[in-house]
């Protein structure tokens, strides 16, 4: 068993975390010391690199963990912009709210959609 130096963004002093028998680090070992952590990264040259994680275990580099200081990765806190992007990507819960945000009348949008969809064939019904 070896110990790996891990820190988070608020604590500059690393904590040494033990590895498992196979040289990996269990994610539960990390979250026990750093709640909400989802992984580790380290600095290579000027870039941050993620540590490989699979089935709740983080695996060392080919050369082992070395003397690097690893930083915990935490989920990002969504900003207002990110929330809007997530809604757009996932689909809005209210189509009328989306149309209202475009400052367009719902009936105008429905008519335009019918026209577009009829170009692909006859539409029996269009629901927004």
WOWOKA-V226107 format. One line per field, one symbol per residue. ss: DSSP state (H for helix, E for strand, - for the rest). psi: psi as a letter, one per 40 degrees, with the letter a starting at -180 (. if undefined). burial: b if it has 24 or more other C-alpha atoms within 12 Angstrom, else e. A space follows every 10 residues. Layout:
ss->???
psi->???
burial->???
//
This chain:
ss->--EEEEE--- ----EEEE-- ----EEHHHH HHH---EEEE EEEE--EEEE --EE--EE-- E--E----EE EEEE-----H HHHHHHHHHH ----HHHHHH H----HHHHH HHHHHHHH-- --------
psi->hihhhiiaed hehihhhiii deeihhdddd dddgieieai iihhbeihii hhhhfehhii ideadaeihi iihiiihhid ddddddddde hiehdddddd defihddddd ddddddddde ihhdihh.
burial->eebbbbbbee eeeeeebbbe eeebbbbebb beebeebbbb bbeeeeeeee beeeeebbbb eeeebeebbb bbbeeeeeee eeeeeeeeee eeeeeeeeee eeeeeeeeee eeeeeeeeee eeeeeeee
//
